[in-house]
Amino acid sequence: MRLNTSAHLRLEQRMKLSPRMIQSMEILQLPTLALEQRVNQELAANPVLERLDSPYDQGPDLAPVAGIPAEALEKSPAAGSDSASSDLSAMAGTDTAAASPTHWSDDRDETFFSPRFGARRLAGDRDPKLEALANAPAPGASLAEQLLAQWNLLDIDESTRRAGQMLIEWIDPDGYIRESIDDICRDLPSRVRRPDVERALPLLQRRLEPAGIGARNLRECLLLQLDALARDQNAPVHTPRLLVARHLADLEMNRLPQIARKSGLSLDQINQARAFLARFLHPSPARRLVDSPAPFVVPDAVIEPDEPTGRYRIRLADDRLPRLCINDVYSRMARPGAPGVDEKTHRFLADNIRNARWLIDAIEQRRHTLLRVLRVVAETQKDFIDSGPKHLRPLPMTAVADQLGVHVATVSRAVSDKYVNTPRGVISLRRFFTGGTEDSSGQAVSWDSIRVQLEEMVQGEDRKNPLADDEIVARLQEKGITLARRTVAKYRKVCKIPPARRRREY
């Protein structure tokens, strides 16, 4: 076998995304808050990109500073050039070395001047970023930090304290220690022994709050909470403790007659004990200490009724986004043959102006695409907005893409992580896009509408004789909706509805 290298010419067609197209797709996919952050980053990185509403970014209309005429500011070349330094030196009465940048001070505040931005106050101005940081809530203490704070307050010997600190590291977000003592003690840190761990575990379970922390399974967790109720509040826990200790599996499967036959308790006693367990016990005690933060949602668009026409008016909620423009001074400096601009500076300005225009075009394209998608959504889902989820119509993304003449990936990016403020509240834009089926009359019915009807059937059923999946299939068939039993079971699980035997009340 012989190995060698050689050169060949090959002609082929290949699809490649240009940097401008990649940036356009990224901008389209960003929600409003992320886009605002991206724009602020571009404003900080690109010197030619500026806010249109800034008093310092008006090009020829720059405000005069400390007696310097606006005409001189307009004519001043880029900051750092020799001619700019000499002009500023002459106007300020200083030498060239002290002219860039130049500071003027008076009895009130300090003012900073640059040929690009004009005058800016360094004292007394509001800084929105600092204000946002100051008003942001401090992060809460983690679960381990809160448990360690409780554990360190206990009056115990040092070896037990070290073992307890090690055990706290094994507690999961629900409050359980899932590993066995043998697994924990297999690789103990220095100065911690197995007897210390065995002595610290029951102390940790009894003394830390909320009760149930450090349990190894659900039964132990519930028993620890019942013991705490009996110890601290003298609550009657005999029957609930009997159910948890001996009949927890039957209780989970709602086999109350079997529990009554095995324990000798009446169904009323069992129901009262079960209500007590549901009211006072928590299967994940650590969740009481650390709550999952609710996601912060800012609507990207607003769909509101238009009274004169009876239709819906659509607008983008992008008031927070700064209006962007390209600095006039730098734009003139980037023109071919601009005086006092060398080739390196000209290339630098040209590249940044091109990037700024790409960003401005991408943001405008995002607005245009998002508005077109929202118009289709508002027209198709008008009944849903008027009357609720039961009237949601099937709306696949492929149909919207064909109607708008774009690729389905463009529609998917346009609705990704976007929320709409409607008369029915703030709704994820992706929720409007759903599949469905047809009823006996040929009318399209969305899967969300079927789930709503299933929930209504379960809520209105007889608790003594709940509906089985076959009975739900038959009732949907009466409404003209034909579904398989496994499809009903799937949507029942999606809605977190237990099976009929677990919904039955005795």
Secondary structure, DSSP 4 states (H G I P E B T S, - for coil): ------------------HHHHHHHHHHH--HHHHHHHHHHHHHH-TTEEETT-TT--GGGPPPBTTB-HHHHHH--STT-HHHHHHHHHHHT--GGG-SSEEEE-SS-EEEEETTTEEEESSS---HHHHHHHHSPPPPPPHHHHHHHHHHTS---HHHHHHHHHHHTT--TTSB--S-HHHHGGGPPTT--HHHHHHHHHHHHHHSSSTTTTBSSHHHHHHHHHHHHHHHH----HHHHHHHHH-HHHHHTT-HHHHHHHH---HHHHHHHHHHHHHH--S-GGGGTSPPPPPP---SEEEEEETTTTEEEEEE--TTSPPEEE-HHHHHHTSTT-TT--HHHHHHHHHHHHHHHHHHHHHHHHHHHHHHHHHHHHHHTHHHHHH-GGGPPP--HHHHHHHHTS-HHHHHHHHTT-EEEETTEEEEGGGG---EEE-TTS-EEEHHHHHHHHHHHHHTS-TTSPPPHHHHHHHHHHTT----HHHHHHHHHHTTPPPHHHH---
